[in-house]
Amino acid sequence: MSVVARGPTLDVIRKTGLVLHSADIRIGKPVQASAKAADLGPQDVVFSTVKATDSVALARGVAPLLGPKTPIAPAQNGIPWWYGYRLPADRPEPPDLRHLDPDGGLWALGAERCIGGIVMYASDMRDPGVAIDTNPKNNVLLLGEPDDQQSERVQEVRAALIAAG
């Protein structure tokens, strides 16, 4: 597992790994961490957990993490910039979402790489690199293809997440 981080968060992750406090459990995981994606190399899957305002910066710097088939799961709240990509014809016409990506910079990620991700997770970052799960019984991460197909890549990512606990 690898993490791109900045500032104090990067320093803490390098020393102690990622830490999650959930209910009465402390989960710590050592990870490779760097401020530069190029230091980490191609990954099996990339989860983008940046705020929407940082998405274009992510798109400009993510290339070193991408192998030929590396999917990206932008796990953000709200309607994604790629909504409507490969949407079946029997679905309602998607809204005009150009305002989410006015310069087209996010398309550099490649919509074909994107796996839809919806996050319903309540947590608090009390310290850099340390997350406090504030609602451990009601957290959800939904993953799927934009066109609702049950693809092998989504099944593989789901299986890896389940295996990791």
PyMOL commands that set and color helices and strands:
alter all, ss='L'
color gray80, all
select helices_A, chain A and resi 7-16+37-39+52-61+63-65+98-100+105-109+111-113+152-164
alter helices_A, ss='H'
color red, helices_A
select strands_A, chain A and resi 2-4+18-22+25-29+32-34+46-48+72-74+116-120+123-127+130-133+140-144
alter strands_A, ss='S'
color yellow, strands_A
deselect
rebuild
show_as cartoon
